[in-house]
Every structure is written in structure tokens, then in C-alpha cells.
Amino acid sequence: LFTAEDIDKTVGQLSGGQKARLTLTVLSLEKDNFLLMDEPTNHLDIEAKEVLEEALDNYDGTLLFVSHDRYFINELANKIISVRDGHAKIYNGNYSYYLDEKAKQAAAAQEAEAQKTEAETTLVGSQNKGKLSYQEQKARDSQKRKLERAVSDAEAKIEKLEAEEKEIQTEMANPDIAASFEKLGPLQEKLSAVQEQLDQANTDWENALEALDEFE
């Protein structure tokens, strides 16, 4: 995705996205059989992402990558490794499969917790003790609902920021803008700011989801 006009540029003159594309080009020429990537789609415009996805989809080696780009994960991953509390669990599917499995686990855990609470309430011989158990369960349910809202809010924010990111990248892909440093510079700054917010939103989502896992 480099044009003839880019030939005389030094690496220092390239944008963040162009530097990423250059690095990925060098990697592809090395013919390695194992790739370890951290956020490979960062700073890439839509066209570059599509080229990268196609190249990695045709790659016959092993690819291990960390990414917040849910579409990218769904397109390429056939296994998800979830690491929490020093333990790793493998889900044999893409990101949608992982979310479905987590939802099933959460539902099963909620059902088990409800059955446990019902059994404990039945066995309680003391009225005060039964009342305390009820209050504790009420507080626990309230905290769980807050975390569920936090997860939902974070997902909505991520979706909004991803749409904004795509809109900026589409504008940057315009040949008239791509050929002008004066026009491209402010857009790159705006894109970096949106991507920084997106990283934070993903971190908030992960933290809320991890806290929610404690209720399983």
C-alpha cells in the first residue's frame, strides 16, 4: 500500500500507520513459521487492515496475537486464550464463541448461586442469621447489577469509538487528503486520541468483566 511518492521518504517521515505497514511487510518477507503480535491493527487504516487480515488468513504458520479489535479477532482466531489470576483457559472458537461460552458460564453460576442461597436459607435455624444472609445476598446482587451495567456501558462506548475510528480512517484514505501532510497531520492526531480513548474503554470493559467473573 505504498505509492511511488513514498519511495524517497525516510522512515522518520512516515506516519504511524505507514511505519506499522513497513514493519508488517518486513515480517512477511522473513517467512517465519511463528508470529507473536501485540495489537497489530493499531494505527492501520481500513484498507491496510483488510490487506493484513488477508495476508494473515493465508499464513500457514502459527499466529499468537493480543488485540482489542473484536472484528479482527473474529476474522482470524480459531482459539481464544483467557488468562486470569495466573491461570489460562483455552476456548476452541473465535471471539463470538468465547462470549457465548462466558454468558453460559455466568448463567450457570447464577443458577448455582441461587440454588445455594435457597438451600442455605432453608437450613438457617436462626431468624437473625437468616436476615443477615438475605442482606448479604441483596448487596451482592446490587453489586453484580452495577458491574453488568458497567460492562454494557463500556461495550456501547467501544462500539461508538470504533465507528468514529473507522470514519476518520476512511477520511484519511481519501487520495486528496493522504497526499497532503497538512490535512493528514490533524486527522492522525485525532485518530490517535480516539484510539487512546478506545484503549481505555477496552481496559474498563476488561476490568468490569473480570470483576463480574468473581460472581461465578
N, CA, C and O of each residue as an XYZ file, in Angstrom:
864
protein
N       0.808     -1.219      0.000
C       0.000      0.000      0.000
C       0.844      1.274      0.000
O       0.339      2.343      0.341
N       2.110      1.177     -0.374
C       2.927      2.371     -0.528
C       2.864      2.834     -1.985
O       2.809      2.013     -2.901
N       2.871      4.122     -2.188
C       2.803      4.663     -3.547
C       4.197      5.083     -4.008
O       5.144      5.099     -3.221
N       4.309      5.417     -5.275
C       5.593      5.846     -5.826
C       6.110      7.095     -5.122
O       7.320      7.296     -5.021
N       5.197      7.933     -4.635
C       5.593      9.168     -3.949
C       6.288      8.890     -2.623
O       6.987      9.753     -2.092
N       6.097      7.690     -2.089
C       6.679      7.355     -0.785
C       8.125      6.873     -0.886
O       8.811      6.772      0.131
N       8.594      6.575     -2.089
C       9.898      5.936     -2.262
C      11.036      6.765     -1.671
O      11.953      6.212     -1.063
N      10.985      8.076     -1.843
C      12.086      8.937     -1.403
C      11.983      9.360      0.066
O      12.836     10.096      0.563
N      10.957      8.903      0.747
C      10.808      9.261      2.166
C      11.747      8.417      3.027
O      12.029      7.260      2.714
N      12.221      9.017      4.112
C      12.940      8.231      5.124
C      11.903      7.636      6.080
O      10.754      8.078      6.109
N      12.312      6.639      6.855
C      11.381      6.010      7.797
C      10.841      7.041      8.790
O       9.683      6.974      9.203
N      11.687      7.983      9.162
C      11.272      9.009     10.126
C      10.160      9.902      9.619
O       9.464     10.536     10.412
N       9.982      9.963      8.307
C       8.936     10.806      7.725
C       7.602     10.081      7.600
O       6.589     10.696      7.264
N       7.595      8.790      7.866
C       6.368      8.009      7.719
C       5.427      8.238      8.890
O       5.860      8.539     10.003
N       4.123      8.093      8.625
C       3.123      8.195      9.698
C       3.162      6.916     10.526
O       3.839      5.951     10.173
N       2.421      6.928     11.637
C       2.376      5.737     12.486
C       1.854      4.524     11.738
O       2.371      3.417     11.883
N       0.806      4.751     10.927
C       0.240      3.645     10.153
C       1.197      3.126      9.103
O       1.278      1.919      8.876
N       1.943      4.054      8.442
C       2.905      3.634      7.430
C       4.060      2.847      8.050
O       4.548      1.882      7.461
N       4.494      3.266      9.243
C       5.566      2.537      9.933
C       5.106      1.127     10.286
O       5.863      0.164     10.158
N       3.858      1.019     10.730
C       3.317     -0.302     11.065
C       3.257     -1.184      9.824
O       3.585     -2.369      9.884
N       2.837     -0.601      8.692
C       2.761     -1.359      7.441
C       4.142     -1.794      6.984
O       4.312     -2.901      6.473
N       5.130     -0.925      7.168
C       6.502     -1.266      6.789
C       7.009     -2.436      7.627
O       7.625     -3.363      7.101
N       6.747     -2.389      8.935
C       7.172     -3.474      9.823
C       6.509     -4.786      9.427
O       7.162     -5.830      9.396
N       5.219     -4.738      9.125
C       4.491     -5.953      8.737
C       4.998     -6.489      7.395
O       5.028     -7.700      7.178
N       5.398     -5.579      6.493
C       5.958     -6.001      5.208
C       7.272     -6.757      5.412
O       7.504     -7.801      4.802
N       8.127     -6.210      6.283
C       9.405     -6.868      6.579
C       9.157     -8.255      7.191
O       9.822     -9.229      6.838
N       8.187     -8.324      8.115
C       7.864     -9.613      8.738
C       7.424    -10.640      7.697
O       7.829    -11.802      7.742
N       6.593    -10.196      6.765
C       6.063    -11.129      5.766
C       7.161    -11.661      4.857
O       7.054    -12.770      4.336
N       8.205    -10.881      4.668
C       9.301    -11.304      3.784
C      10.271    -12.256      4.481
O      11.070    -12.919      3.818
N      10.209    -12.330      5.811
C      11.141    -13.188      6.549
C      10.725    -14.658      6.556
O      11.521    -15.529      6.907
N       9.479    -14.932      6.170
C       8.982    -16.308      6.060
C       9.091    -17.081      7.378
O       9.415    -18.269      7.379
N       8.820    -16.407      8.492
C       8.839    -17.091      9.790
C       7.637    -18.022      9.910
O       6.605    -17.800      9.277
N       7.779    -19.085     10.742
C       6.661    -20.014     10.920
C       5.896    -19.763     12.216
O       4.967    -20.500     12.545
N       6.288    -18.716     12.954
C       5.559    -18.352     14.183
C       5.605    -16.837     14.334
O       6.679    -16.235     14.313
N       4.436    -16.225     14.486
C       4.353    -14.783     14.664
C       3.706    -14.467     16.010
O       2.679    -15.044     16.365
N       4.313    -13.550     16.751
C       3.767    -13.069     18.021
C       3.501    -11.584     17.843
O       4.434    -10.803     17.655
N       2.226    -11.187     17.900
C       1.852     -9.807     17.602
C       1.070     -9.166     18.748
O       0.190     -9.787     19.344
N       1.409     -7.920     19.038
C       0.704     -7.153     20.069
C      -0.011     -5.987     19.393
O       0.629     -5.054     18.909
N      -1.339     -6.045     19.364
C      -2.172     -5.005     18.749
C      -1.713     -4.692     17.308
O      -1.368     -3.548     17.013
N      -1.706     -5.683     16.421
C      -1.189     -5.474     15.057
C      -1.989     -4.485     14.210
O      -1.464     -3.953     13.232
N      -3.257     -4.229     14.572
C      -4.074     -3.326     13.745
C      -4.030     -1.876     14.215
O      -4.647     -1.008     13.598
N      -3.305     -1.602     15.305
C      -3.203     -0.218     15.779
C      -2.608      0.691     14.698
O      -1.624      0.329     14.053
N      -3.197      1.852     14.505
C      -2.733      2.885     13.574
C      -2.896      2.505     12.104
O      -2.417      3.222     11.225
N      -3.566      1.386     11.828
C      -3.780      0.999     10.437
C      -5.136      1.512      9.961
O      -6.118      1.474     10.702
N      -5.180      1.995      8.715
C      -6.461      2.403      8.148
C      -7.215      1.153      7.675
O      -6.689      0.042      7.741
N      -8.436      1.343      7.202
C      -9.290      0.215      6.840
C      -8.663     -0.643      5.753
O      -8.677     -1.871      5.839
N      -8.112      0.003      4.732
C      -7.520     -0.747      3.621
C      -6.344     -1.584      4.095
O      -6.196     -2.740      3.698
N      -5.506     -0.999      4.948
C      -4.340     -1.725      5.468
C      -4.774     -2.904      6.345
O      -4.167     -3.974      6.305
N      -5.831     -2.697      7.136
C      -6.348     -3.794      7.963
C      -6.806     -4.960      7.096
O      -6.536     -6.120      7.406
N      -7.501     -4.639      6.008
C      -8.014     -5.692      5.136
C      -6.875     -6.469      4.481
O      -6.942     -7.692      4.356
N      -5.832     -5.753      4.065
C      -4.669     -6.417      3.471
C      -3.976     -7.306      4.509
O      -3.578     -8.432      4.210
N      -3.837     -6.784      5.735
C      -3.206     -7.559      6.809
C      -4.014     -8.810      7.131
O      -3.455     -9.896      7.284
N      -5.341     -8.650      7.233
C      -6.194     -9.808      7.531
C      -6.065    -10.879      6.456
O      -5.996    -12.070      6.759
N      -6.034    -10.450      5.205
C      -5.916    -11.407      4.108
C      -4.564    -12.126      4.154
O      -4.488    -13.337      3.945
N      -3.502    -11.366      4.429
C      -2.162    -11.961      4.499
C      -2.069    -12.966      5.638
O      -1.517    -14.054      5.469
N      -2.610    -12.602      6.799
C      -2.542    -13.496      7.964
C      -3.476    -14.695      7.801
O      -3.193    -15.783      8.304
N      -4.586    -14.491      7.099
C      -5.509    -15.597      6.845
C      -4.849    -16.650      5.953
O      -5.128    -17.842      6.083
N      -3.978    -16.208      5.053
C      -3.270    -17.130      4.157
C      -1.960    -17.646      4.761
O      -1.300    -18.504      4.176
N      -1.591    -17.127      5.921
C      -0.346    -17.525      6.585
C      -0.499    -18.946      7.118
O      -1.473    -19.248      7.808
N       0.457    -19.818      6.803
C       0.307    -21.224      7.193
C       1.084    -21.577      8.456
O       1.158    -22.749      8.824
N       1.672    -20.564      9.136
C       2.362    -20.820     10.393
C       1.429    -20.602     11.572
O       0.212    -20.523     11.409
N       2.006    -20.506     12.754
C       1.242    -20.267     13.981
C       1.245    -18.774     14.296
O       2.287    -18.119     14.246
N       0.083    -18.253     14.617
C      -0.057    -16.838     14.954
C      -0.641    -16.695     16.352
O      -1.731    -17.194     16.633
N       0.088    -16.013     17.224
C      -0.405    -15.714     18.570
C      -0.455    -14.201     18.690
O       0.573    -13.536     18.567
N      -1.645    -13.648     18.930
C      -1.741    -12.192     18.964
C      -2.655    -11.707     20.083
O      -3.593    -12.387     20.499
N      -2.340    -10.503     20.550
C      -3.172     -9.787     21.525
C      -3.828     -8.634     20.789
O      -3.151     -7.881     20.089
N      -5.145     -8.485     20.938
C      -5.830     -7.420     20.213
C      -7.120     -7.023     20.913
O      -7.789     -7.853     21.527
N      -7.460     -5.737     20.812
C      -8.757     -5.244     21.266
C      -9.725     -5.117     20.103
O     -10.889     -4.764     20.294
N      -9.249     -5.403     18.904
C     -10.073     -5.295     17.699
C     -10.919     -6.561     17.572
O     -10.453     -7.588     17.080
N     -12.176     -6.468     18.026
C     -13.017     -7.671     18.085
C     -13.310     -8.241     16.707
O     -13.410     -9.458     16.552
N     -13.451     -7.378     15.702
C     -13.684     -7.868     14.338
C     -12.460     -8.632     13.847
O     -12.589     -9.701     13.251
N     -11.284     -8.089     14.093
C     -10.031     -8.727     13.690
C      -9.893    -10.102     14.354
O      -9.490    -11.072     13.712
N     -10.232    -10.175     15.642
C     -10.154    -11.451     16.361
C     -11.116    -12.461     15.747
O     -10.751    -13.614     15.518
N     -12.345    -12.026     15.482
C     -13.345    -12.937     14.916
C     -12.939    -13.458     13.549
O     -13.225    -14.604     13.204
N     -12.269    -12.612     12.767
C     -11.879    -12.999     11.416
C     -10.753    -14.032     11.420
O     -10.700    -14.888     10.538
N      -9.853    -13.962     12.404
C      -8.639    -14.777     12.338
C      -8.523    -15.871     13.395
O      -8.017    -16.956     13.111
N      -8.984    -15.593     14.601
C      -8.718    -16.534     15.701
C      -9.571    -17.798     15.600
O     -10.764    -17.735     15.305
N      -8.941    -18.937     15.847
C      -9.702    -20.178     16.000
C      -9.575    -20.722     17.420
O     -10.142    -21.764     17.749
N      -8.824    -20.004     18.256
C      -8.734    -20.321     19.683
C      -8.546    -19.020     20.460
O      -7.797    -18.137     20.042
N      -9.229    -18.916     21.582
C      -9.077    -17.762     22.468
C      -8.444    -18.248     23.768
O      -8.918    -19.213     24.368
N      -7.382    -17.587     24.203
C      -6.749    -17.926     25.473
C      -7.095    -16.829     26.471
O      -6.679    -15.680     26.319
N      -7.857    -17.199     27.487
C      -8.251    -16.246     28.528
C      -7.350    -16.464     29.742
O      -7.321    -17.557     30.308
N      -6.612    -15.421     30.142
C      -5.679    -15.525     31.270
C      -6.203    -14.692     32.427
O      -6.339    -13.474     32.312
N      -6.494    -15.345     33.534
C      -6.982    -14.645     34.724
C      -6.424    -15.311     35.970
O      -6.388    -16.537     36.072
N      -5.989    -14.487     36.915
C      -5.491    -14.969     38.199
C      -4.391    -16.018     38.038
O      -4.340    -16.993     38.788
N      -3.519    -15.814     37.064
C      -2.394    -16.726     36.888
C      -2.736    -18.034     36.220
O      -1.898    -18.934     36.156
N      -3.959    -18.159     35.716
C      -4.370    -19.397     35.047
C      -4.873    -19.076     33.640
O      -5.488    -18.033     33.416
N      -4.610    -19.973     32.703
C      -5.044    -19.796     31.318
C      -6.083    -20.850     30.963
O      -5.947    -22.022     31.316
N      -7.125    -20.414     30.257
C      -8.143    -21.335     29.781
C      -8.324    -21.133     28.285
O      -8.417    -20.000     27.814
N      -8.375    -22.236     27.535
C      -8.484    -22.160     26.079
C      -9.928    -22.408     25.649
O     -10.566    -23.367     26.083
N     -10.424    -21.529     24.792
C     -11.750    -21.685     24.192
C     -11.543    -21.974     22.703
O     -10.958    -21.161     21.987
N     -12.014    -23.107     22.247
C     -11.790    -23.535     20.860
C     -12.808    -22.907     19.907
O     -13.735    -23.569     19.441
N     -12.616    -21.629     19.633
C     -13.510    -20.910     18.732
C     -13.053    -19.467     18.600
O     -12.002    -19.096     19.124
N     -13.841    -18.646     17.899
C     -13.463    -17.241     17.746
C     -14.007    -16.415     18.920
O     -14.440    -16.968     19.931
N     -13.978    -15.082     18.771
C     -14.358    -14.229     19.893
C     -15.853    -14.337     20.219
O     -16.238    -14.288     21.388
N     -16.679    -14.481     19.203
C     -18.120    -14.638     19.434
C     -18.392    -15.916     20.236
O     -19.227    -15.927     21.140
N     -17.683    -16.976     19.895
C     -17.830    -18.240     20.629
C     -17.413    -18.049     22.086
O     -18.067    -18.549     23.001
N     -16.312    -17.313     22.289
C     -15.828    -17.050     23.646
C     -16.882    -16.309     24.476
O     -17.135    -16.666     25.626
N     -17.493    -15.276     23.885
C     -18.517    -14.513     24.602
C     -19.738    -15.377     24.918
O     -20.320    -15.257     25.997
N     -20.129    -16.251     23.976
C     -21.261    -17.154     24.204
C     -20.970    -18.090     25.374
O     -21.825    -18.321     26.229
N     -19.751    -18.624     25.398
C     -19.367    -19.537     26.476
C     -19.328    -18.821     27.823
O     -19.744    -19.380     28.837
N     -18.829    -17.584     27.834
C     -18.796    -16.818     29.078
C     -20.213    -16.528     29.570
O     -20.474    -16.560     30.772
N     -21.120    -16.247     28.648
C     -22.510    -15.987     29.020
C     -23.150    -17.238     29.612
O     -23.884    -17.153     30.597
N     -22.872    -18.411     29.010
C     -23.394    -19.666     29.532
C     -22.840    -19.946     30.928
O     -23.574    -20.378     31.816
N     -21.536    -19.699     31.118
C     -20.914    -19.917     32.420
C     -21.519    -18.997     33.476
O     -21.772    -19.408     34.608
N     -21.747    -17.737     33.078
C     -22.322    -16.775     34.021
C     -23.740    -17.181     34.411
O     -24.124    -17.073     35.576
N     -24.522    -17.651     33.425
C     -25.889    -18.087     33.704
C     -25.897    -19.308     34.615
O     -26.703    -19.396     35.541
N     -24.995    -20.249     34.347
C     -24.908    -21.457     35.176
C     -24.475    -21.114     36.596
O     -24.990    -21.671     37.566
N     -23.506    -20.173     36.709
C     -23.036    -19.763     38.028
C     -24.140    -19.048     38.805
O     -24.269    -19.218     40.017
N     -24.937    -18.246     38.090
C     -26.033    -17.525     38.735
C     -27.084    -18.505     39.243
O     -27.618    -18.339     40.340
N     -27.376    -19.522     38.445
C     -28.338    -20.536     38.845
C     -27.839    -21.315     40.053
O     -28.593    -21.596     40.985
N     -26.538    -21.664     40.021
C     -25.948    -22.400     41.136
C     -25.958    -21.568     42.411
O     -26.207    -22.084     43.500
N     -25.682    -20.274     42.263
C     -25.678    -19.379     43.425
C     -27.086    -19.239     43.995
O     -27.268    -19.207     45.212
N     -28.083    -19.156     43.110
C     -29.466    -19.052     43.571
C     -29.879    -20.312     44.331
O     -30.536    -20.224     45.369
N     -29.496    -21.483     43.818
C     -29.816    -22.746     44.488
C     -29.109    -22.844     45.834
O     -29.676    -23.324     46.816
N     -27.856    -22.380     45.862
C     -27.095    -22.415     47.113
C     -27.726    -21.502     48.163
O     -27.840    -21.865     49.334
N     -28.135    -20.304     47.719
C     -28.768    -19.357     48.643
C     -30.080    -19.911     49.186
O     -30.387    -19.775     50.370
N     -30.850    -20.540     48.293
C     -32.117    -21.132     48.710
C     -31.902    -22.243     49.724
O     -32.644    -22.362     50.699
N     -30.869    -23.064     49.483
C     -30.578    -24.166     50.404
C     -30.104    -23.639     51.751
O     -30.488    -24.165     52.796
N     -29.266    -22.594     51.731
C     -28.761    -22.028     52.983
C     -29.886    -21.396     53.786
O     -29.924    -21.506     55.012
N     -30.808    -20.731     53.086
C     -31.935    -20.095     53.769
C     -32.820    -21.142     54.441
O     -33.322    -20.931     55.545
N     -33.001    -22.271     53.761
C     -33.822    -23.355     54.317
C     -33.198    -23.941     55.571
O     -33.907    -24.308     56.508
N     -31.885    -24.029     55.593
C     -31.187    -24.667     56.709
C     -30.941    -23.726     57.887
O     -30.588    -24.178     58.976
N     -31.123    -22.437     57.681
C     -30.854    -21.480     58.758
C     -31.862    -21.664     59.894
O     -33.073    -21.656     59.677
N     -31.347    -21.826     61.075
C     -32.233    -22.015     62.222
C     -32.503    -20.733     62.963
O     -33.478    -20.624     63.708
N     -31.644    -19.768     62.759
C     -31.776    -18.516     63.488
C     -32.386    -17.459     62.594
O     -31.969    -17.306     61.446
N     -33.364    -16.726     63.097
C     -34.019    -15.688     62.308
C     -33.050    -14.558     61.977
O     -33.064    -14.039     60.861
N     -32.219    -14.177     62.926
C     -31.258    -13.100     62.700
C     -30.225    -13.506     61.658
O     -29.837    -12.725     60.789
N     -29.799    -14.746     61.779
C     -28.802    -15.229     60.827
C     -29.395    -15.262     59.416
O     -28.726    -14.940     58.434
N     -30.674    -15.663     59.343
C     -31.342    -15.692     58.048
C     -31.473    -14.295     57.472
O     -31.322    -14.102     56.266
N     -31.750    -13.333     58.311
C     -31.886    -11.953     57.862
C     -30.557    -11.414     57.358
O     -30.520    -10.700     56.357
N     -29.445    -11.754     58.053
C     -28.124    -11.312     57.638
C     -27.767    -11.901     56.274
O     -27.215    -11.203     55.423
N     -28.077    -13.171     56.065
C     -27.801    -13.828     54.796
C     -28.565    -13.138     53.662
O     -28.041    -12.973     52.561
N     -29.790    -12.741     53.941
C     -30.605    -12.049     52.946
C     -29.992    -10.705     52.582
O     -29.934    -10.344     51.406
N     -29.529     -9.956     53.597
C     -28.920     -8.645     53.357
C     -27.635     -8.771     52.558
O     -27.358     -7.961     51.673
N     -26.855     -9.793     52.878
C     -25.606    -10.014     52.147
C     -25.894    -10.351     50.680
O     -25.223     -9.863     49.771
N     -26.903    -11.194     50.474
C     -27.258    -11.575     49.110
C     -27.785    -10.372     48.335
O     -27.508    -10.217     47.146
N     -28.547     -9.523     49.023
C     -29.094     -8.329     48.387
C     -27.973     -7.396     47.936
O     -28.019     -6.851     46.833
N     -26.962     -7.213     48.798
C     -25.827     -6.350     48.457
C     -25.019     -6.953     47.303
O     -24.537     -6.243     46.421
N     -24.890     -8.263     47.337
C     -24.141     -8.956     46.275
C     -24.853     -8.796     44.929
O     -24.215     -8.536     43.909
N     -26.174     -8.953     44.936
C     -26.948     -8.805     43.703
C     -26.849     -7.375     43.160
O     -26.767     -7.165     41.950
N     -26.857     -6.392     44.077
C     -26.766     -4.992     43.676
C     -25.412     -4.711     43.015
O     -25.339     -4.034     41.990
N     -24.348     -5.240     43.615
C     -23.017     -5.049     43.056
C     -22.875     -5.720     41.692
O     -22.229     -5.190     40.788
N     -23.491     -6.895     41.561
C     -23.427     -7.610     40.288
C     -24.137     -6.825     39.194
O     -23.649     -6.744     38.068
N     -25.304     -6.240     39.527
C     -26.042     -5.446     38.536
C     -25.231     -4.225     38.092
O     -25.252     -3.852     36.918
N     -24.510     -3.599     39.045
C     -23.673     -2.445     38.706
C     -22.574     -2.848     37.728
O     -22.279     -2.123     36.778
N     -21.977     -4.008     37.969
C     -20.913     -4.485     37.092
C     -21.452     -4.841     35.710
O     -20.797     -4.598     34.697
N     -22.645     -5.417     35.680
C     -23.266     -5.756     34.392
C     -23.549     -4.490     33.590
O     -23.373     -4.470     32.371
N     -23.990     -3.426     34.279
C     -24.223     -2.143     33.602
C     -22.906     -1.551     33.118
O     -22.837     -0.969     32.036
N     -21.851     -1.707     33.938
C     -20.533     -1.184     33.554
C     -20.023     -1.882     32.297
O     -19.448     -1.240     31.419
N     -20.231     -3.196     32.209
C     -19.824     -3.957     31.025
C     -20.608     -3.478     29.809
O     -20.041     -3.252     28.739
N     -21.929     -3.325     29.989
C     -22.787     -2.878     28.893
C     -22.423     -1.469     28.426
O     -22.362     -1.207     27.225
N     -22.180     -0.558     29.383
C     -21.815      0.820     29.035
C     -20.480      0.860     28.295
O     -20.317      1.602     27.326
N     -19.523      0.047     28.766
C     -18.205      0.011     28.122
C     -18.312     -0.520     26.698
O     -17.648     -0.020     25.790
N     -19.148     -1.530     26.508
C     -19.326     -2.094     25.159
C     -19.945     -1.066     24.214
O     -19.567     -0.977     23.046
N     -20.904     -0.287     24.733
C     -21.537      0.752     23.914
C     -20.522      1.843     23.553
O     -20.520      2.351     22.431
N     -19.665      2.195     24.507
C     -18.646      3.219     24.262
C     -17.627      2.714     23.245
O     -17.197      3.460     22.365
N     -17.242      1.442     23.369
C     -16.291      0.850     22.428
C     -16.863      0.866     21.021
O     -16.166      1.207     20.065
N     -18.128      0.499     20.897
C     -18.787      0.486     19.584
C     -18.804      1.887     18.976
O     -18.562      2.043     17.779
N     -19.087      2.907     19.790
C     -19.130      4.291     19.317
C     -17.742      4.750     18.866
O     -17.599      5.372     17.813
N     -16.721      4.437     19.670
C     -15.364      4.865     19.341
C     -14.828      4.122     18.117
O     -14.093      4.698     17.316
N     -15.190      2.853     17.970
C     -14.761      2.089     16.800
C     -15.366      2.682     15.524
O     -14.714      2.733     14.481
N     -16.616      3.126     15.622
C     -17.268      3.762     14.465
C     -16.570      5.081     14.130
O     -16.363      5.403     12.960
N     -16.210      5.841     15.172
C     -15.509      7.109     14.964
C     -14.125      6.869     14.363
O     -13.678      7.609     13.487
N     -13.453      5.815     14.851
C     -12.139      5.459     14.323
C     -12.236      5.108     12.836
O     -11.414      5.542     12.029
N     -13.242      4.324     12.492
C     -13.437      3.915     11.099
C     -13.725      5.129     10.217
O     -13.240      5.201      9.088
N     -14.509      6.081     10.723
C     -14.856      7.279      9.955
C     -13.611      8.112      9.654
O     -13.438      8.609      8.541
N     -12.740      8.259     10.670
C     -11.504      9.035     10.472
C     -10.590      8.325      9.479
O     -10.004      8.959      8.601
N     -10.471      6.995      9.624
C      -9.603      6.234      8.728
C     -10.108      6.291      7.281
O      -9.316      6.327      6.339
N     -11.408      6.300      7.123
C     -11.984      6.428      5.779
C     -11.631      7.781      5.172
O     -11.300      7.879      3.991
N     -11.706      8.828      6.004
C     -11.362     10.166      5.543
C      -9.877     10.254      5.185
O      -9.507     10.899      4.204
N      -9.024      9.595      5.993
C      -7.582      9.612      5.742
C      -7.219      8.852      4.465
O      -6.194      9.123      3.839
N      -8.075      7.897      4.090
C      -7.816      7.099      2.889
C      -8.139      7.862      1.609
O      -7.784      7.425      0.514
N      -8.812      9.000      1.749
C      -9.106      9.852      0.588
C      -7.784     10.288     -0.053
O      -6.948     10.876      0.633
N      -7.568     10.017     -1.348
C      -6.293     10.336     -2.003
C      -5.873     11.793     -1.854
O      -4.688     12.087     -1.700
N      -6.839     12.704     -1.899
C      -6.520     14.133     -1.776
C      -5.951     14.461     -0.399
O      -5.062     15.302     -0.263
N      -6.482     13.781      0.621
C      -6.019     14.023      1.989
C      -4.719     13.264      2.250
O      -3.798     13.801      2.866
N      -4.643     12.012      1.780
C      -3.457     11.184      2.010
C      -2.204     11.803      1.408
O      -1.099     11.570      1.899
N      -2.365     12.590      0.347
C      -1.215     13.199     -0.330
C      -0.802     14.533      0.294
O       0.187     15.140     -0.116
N      -1.575     14.982      1.293
C      -1.291     16.289      1.909
C      -0.927     16.112      3.378
O      -1.759     15.683      4.177
N       0.315     16.440      3.738
C       0.744     16.341      5.134
C      -0.051     17.299      6.015
O      -0.344     16.993      7.171
N      -0.398     18.468      5.460
C      -1.131     19.468      6.237
C      -2.516     18.963      6.622
O      -2.985     19.224      7.730
N      -3.173     18.240      5.716
C      -4.504     17.704      6.002
C      -4.418     16.413      6.808
O      -5.261     16.141      7.662
N      -3.393     15.629      6.525
C      -3.276     14.314      7.164
C      -2.857     14.420      8.626
O      -3.291     13.628      9.463
N      -2.003     15.414      8.931
C      -1.486     15.561     10.293
C      -2.573     15.692     11.356
O      -2.588     14.919     12.314
N      -3.490     16.662     11.206
C      -4.561     16.821     12.216
C      -5.441     15.579     12.344
O      -5.880     15.231     13.441
N      -5.696     14.914     11.217
C      -6.507     13.698     11.262
C      -5.789     12.587     12.007
O      -6.413     11.822     12.742
N      -4.462     12.494     11.817
C      -3.684     11.486     12.524
C      -3.722     11.737     14.036
O      -3.836     10.804     14.831
N      -3.624     13.022     14.413
C      -3.702     13.378     15.837
C      -5.080     13.016     16.402
O      -5.187     12.489     17.509
N      -6.123     13.303     15.632
C      -7.482     12.987     16.071
C      -7.663     11.474     16.195
O      -8.289     10.985     17.134
N      -7.098     10.740     15.223
C      -7.193      9.283     15.254
C      -6.467      8.718     16.463
O      -6.972      7.809     17.123
N      -5.291      9.247     16.758
C      -4.523      8.777     17.921
C      -5.292      9.016     19.214
O      -5.282      8.177     20.115
N      -5.965     10.180     19.302
C      -6.754     10.494     20.502
C      -7.922      9.521     20.655
O      -8.203      9.048     21.757
N      -8.596      9.226     19.552
C      -9.718      8.278     19.588
C      -9.229      6.882     19.959
O      -9.874      6.183     20.741
N      -8.088      6.474     19.398
C      -7.549      5.152     19.704
C      -7.099      5.048     21.155
O      -7.182      3.981     21.764
N      -6.621      6.166     21.709
C      -6.255      6.179     23.126
C      -7.509      6.000     23.995
O      -7.490      5.253     24.973
N      -8.589      6.686     23.632
C      -9.852      6.521     24.352
C     -10.379      5.090     24.199
O     -10.944      4.514     25.129
N     -10.180      4.538     23.006
C     -10.634      3.175     22.743
C      -9.867      2.170     23.596
O     -10.449      1.222     24.123
N      -8.561      2.381     23.728
C      -7.749      1.512     24.586
C      -8.251      1.570     26.033
O      -8.359      0.544     26.705
N      -8.557      2.795     26.502
C      -9.041      2.954     27.877
C     -10.405      2.298     28.059
O     -10.663      1.657     29.078
N     -11.282      2.462     27.061
C     -12.613      1.842     27.129
C     -12.504      0.327     27.159
O     -13.247     -0.336     27.883
N     -11.591     -0.222     26.385
C     -11.376     -1.672     26.390
C     -10.830     -2.137     27.734
O     -11.203     -3.201     28.229
N      -9.934     -1.326     28.328
C      -9.399     -1.658     29.654
C     -10.513     -1.647     30.696
O     -10.593     -2.544     31.535
N     -11.387     -0.614     30.640
C     -12.520     -0.529     31.567
C     -13.440     -1.736     31.391
O     -13.931     -2.307     32.365
N     -13.668     -2.116     30.120
C     -14.533     -3.276     29.836
C     -13.931     -4.553     30.411
O     -14.637     -5.359     31.017
N     -12.622     -4.735     30.220
C     -11.950     -5.931     30.724
C     -11.998     -5.978     32.250
O     -12.245     -7.032     32.837
N     -11.758     -4.818     32.897
C     -11.771     -4.773     34.362
C     -13.159     -5.102     34.911
O     -13.288     -5.842     35.886
N     -14.199     -4.545     34.276
C     -15.574     -4.814     34.714
C     -15.921     -6.276     34.501
O     -16.556     -6.905     35.348
N     -15.499     -6.811     33.361
C     -15.777     -8.219     33.052
C     -15.054     -9.141     34.017
O     -15.603    -10.152     34.455
N     -13.803     -8.782     34.349
C     -13.032     -9.592     35.291
C     -13.659     -9.563     36.682
O     -13.715    -10.584     37.368
N     -14.134     -8.376     37.096
C     -14.807     -8.265     38.388
C     -16.100     -9.068     38.401
O     -16.464     -9.669     39.412
N     -16.788     -9.070     37.259
C     -18.028     -9.824     37.140
C     -17.772    -11.318     37.237
O     -18.607    -12.074     37.733
N     -16.602    -11.736     36.755
C     -16.224    -13.157     36.829
C     -16.150    -13.661     38.270
O     -16.325    -14.852     38.532
N     -15.889    -12.736     39.202
C     -15.797    -13.123     40.610
C     -17.128    -13.621     41.153
O     -17.173    -14.282     42.191
N     -18.209    -13.304     40.450
C     -19.538    -13.741     40.905
C     -19.884    -15.128     40.371
O     -20.941    -15.670     40.694
N     -19.006    -15.703     39.562
C     -19.276    -17.040     39.023
C     -18.997    -18.102     40.085
O     -19.165    -19.294     39.826
